[in-house]
Amino acid sequence: MARTPKASGGKRPTFESRLDRKVGQRRSRQRLLVVCGAKVTERDYVRGLRSQAKNGAVSVKVVEHPRSPSQVVSYAVKLRDAAPEEYDETWCVLDVDEFTDIGRAMADAARHRVEIALSNPCFELWLLLHFVDHRRHAPSFRHLVPHIDSQVPGGYSKTNLDFRHYEDTWQDAVRRAKELAPEGKEPDVNPSTGMWRLALAVGRPA
C-alpha cells in the first residue's frame, strides 16, 4: 500500500537543495579599484586601512597615477574597462591643489560611473582630521603640514606614511569630514574631503 503523504504535502529538502540555498545566500565580496593621483601617500594610507580593517567583504586594488585629476579619472576608466568583470566599484583619490581641471574630472567621473574621493586643498587635510577638528581655510599643503607634524611622532613624511599613527582614529576622521561639506560639494568648500566615503567602503564591514 502506498504511504499516505503528510498533511503539508511537502518533501524533505535533499542535501543538494540545502547546499544550493546556502550558496545562493552567501554575500559576494565587493571588489574596489582605487586609482590615486599621487605617488605614495594616498596609496600607503588605503593599503594600511585595508590591512588594519581586515574587512573580508571587500577586496581592494590600489594603483598610483600621479597626473592631473582629469587624467587620473581617464586612466581609472581605462583600467576598469579593460577588465570590467574584475571590479564592482572604481574610485579616484584626488586633490584640488592648484589644478584647473577639477570640474572636468568630476564631470567625466559622473559620466563614467567613477566614485571620487576629493580633498580640498589636499589629502593632508584628511590625515589631520584623524587628530583634530580642523575647520579653518587651508591655502595649501604647506599650511597643513605643521599641524600634522605636531600630531605624528617624529613628524609627518609625505613619502613614508606609517598607518599605525592613524589606525585608531580613522572613524573620528570620518565623523569630522562629514561635517565639513555636503557630499559632492568638496570642490567648492575649503577645507573639505570626501575621503570618508572611501574609508567606509574599505574599512567598514558590509
Backbone hydrogen bonds, N-H to C=O, Kabsch-Sander energy under -0.5 kcal/mol:
donor,donor_aa,acceptor,acceptor_aa,energy
9,G,6,K,-1.4
18,R,14,T,-2.0
19,L,15,F,-2.2
20,D,16,E,-2.4
21,R,17,S,-1.9
22,K,18,R,-1.9
23,V,19,L,-2.3
24,G,20,D,-2.3
25,Q,21,R,-1.3
26,R,22,K,-0.7
26,R,23,V,-0.9
30,Q,57,A,-3.3
32,L,30,Q,-0.6
32,L,59,S,-3.1
33,L,89,E,-2.4
34,V,32,L,-0.5
34,V,61,K,-3.1
35,V,33,L,-0.5
35,V,91,W,-2.8
36,C,34,V,-0.6
36,C,63,V,-3.1
37,G,93,V,-2.4
44,D,40,V,-2.8
45,Y,41,T,-2.1
46,V,42,E,-2.5
47,R,43,R,-2.4
48,G,44,D,-2.1
49,L,45,Y,-2.7
50,R,46,V,-2.4
51,S,47,R,-2.2
52,Q,48,G,-2.5
53,A,49,L,-2.7
54,K,50,R,-1.3
55,N,50,R,-0.5
56,G,54,K,-1.1
58,V,55,N,-1.7
59,S,30,Q,-2.8
61,K,32,L,-2.6
62,V,60,V,-0.5
63,V,34,V,-2.9
65,H,36,C,-3.1
67,R,65,H,-1.7
72,V,68,S,-2.2
73,V,69,P,-2.3
74,S,70,S,-2.2
75,Y,71,Q,-2.2
76,A,72,V,-2.4
77,V,73,V,-2.4
78,K,74,S,-2.0
79,L,75,Y,-2.5
80,R,76,A,-2.5
81,D,77,V,-2.8
82,A,78,K,-1.3
83,A,79,L,-0.7
83,A,80,R,-1.1
86,E,83,A,-2.1
87,Y,84,P,-0.6
88,D,31,R,-2.9
89,E,31,R,-1.9
91,W,33,L,-3.4
92,C,115,E,-2.0
93,V,35,V,-2.4
94,L,92,C,-0.7
94,L,117,A,-1.9
96,V,119,S,-2.1
97,D,121,P,-2.7
99,F,96,V,-2.0
105,A,101,D,-2.5
106,M,102,I,-2.6
107,A,103,G,-2.2
108,D,104,R,-2.8
109,A,105,A,-2.4
110,A,106,M,-2.2
111,R,107,A,-2.1
112,H,108,D,-2.0
113,R,110,A,-0.8
114,V,109,A,-2.9
115,E,90,T,-3.0
117,A,92,C,-3.0
118,L,116,I,-0.6
119,S,94,L,-2.3
120,N,192,S,-3.4
125,L,122,C,-1.7
126,W,122,C,-0.5
126,W,123,F,-0.7
127,L,123,F,-1.5
128,L,124,E,-2.5
129,L,125,L,-2.0
130,H,127,L,-1.5
131,F,128,L,-2.2
132,V,128,L,-2.1
134,H,132,V,-1.3
135,R,133,D,-0.6
143,H,140,S,-0.5
144,L,140,S,-1.0
144,L,141,F,-0.7
145,V,141,F,-1.8
147,H,144,L,-0.7
148,I,144,L,-1.8
149,D,145,V,-2.9
150,S,146,P,-1.4
151,Q,148,I,-1.8
152,V,148,I,-2.1
155,G,152,V,-2.6
160,N,157,S,-0.8
163,F,161,L,-0.7
165,H,162,D,-1.9
166,Y,163,F,-2.2
167,E,163,F,-1.5
169,T,166,Y,-1.3
170,W,166,Y,-0.7
173,A,169,T,-1.9
174,V,170,W,-1.8
175,R,171,Q,-1.9
176,R,172,D,-2.4
177,A,173,A,-2.8
178,K,174,V,-2.1
179,E,175,R,-0.8
179,E,176,R,-0.6
180,L,177,A,-1.4
181,A,177,A,-0.8
185,K,182,P,-2.2
188,D,185,K,-1.6
189,V,185,K,-0.7
189,V,186,E,-0.9
192,S,120,N,-2.0
194,G,118,L,-2.5
197,R,194,G,-1.4
198,L,194,G,-0.8
199,A,195,M,-2.7
200,L,196,W,-2.0
201,A,197,R,-1.9
202,V,198,L,-2.2
203,G,199,A,-3.1
204,R,200,L,-2.0
